[in-house]
Amino acid sequence: MEHVGVVVSDLAAAVAFFVELGLELEGEMTVEGRLVDRIVGLDGVRSDVAMVRTPDGHGKVELIKYHTPTSQAGDPGAPANALGIRHLLFAVEGIDDVLDRLRAHGAELVGEVVRYEDSYRLCYVRGPEGIIIELAEQIK
């Protein structure tokens, strides 16, 4: 897999959240024109795109802010069992520190931080736009 695309209304806030999580901003650009319209199946597309990547370079998240046509609002409070892509998992070190840093960007725990057997500490965090991120800290 090359990347996952996430549509957002506040691109700067979404970028700041993922950078705080440890991803690196790879680049930003504006895309528009007939070719883009044909790819995404919409007319009159103009969007700003930011690509963030994991430090190891193996995973990317494409954050997209559509200016035109306007986006339809989703449910930012949708529960973890709602249909569709519900969360992205990131392996982290120091899950408590990561949580503290993400809270400064408006993140909230969905449930609790739990120890899963002797392998991981896990939790779901709701970030900007209602995006759910699962954090996994391997127990050593």
Buried (B, 14 or more C-beta within 10 A) or exposed (E): EEEEEBBBBEBEBBBBBBBBBBBEBBEEEEBBEEEBBEEBEEEEBBBBBBBBBBEEEEBBBBBBBBEEEEBEEEEEEBEEEEEEEBBBEBBBEEBEEBBEBBEEBEBEBBEEBEEEEEEBBBBBBBBBBEBBBBBBBEEE
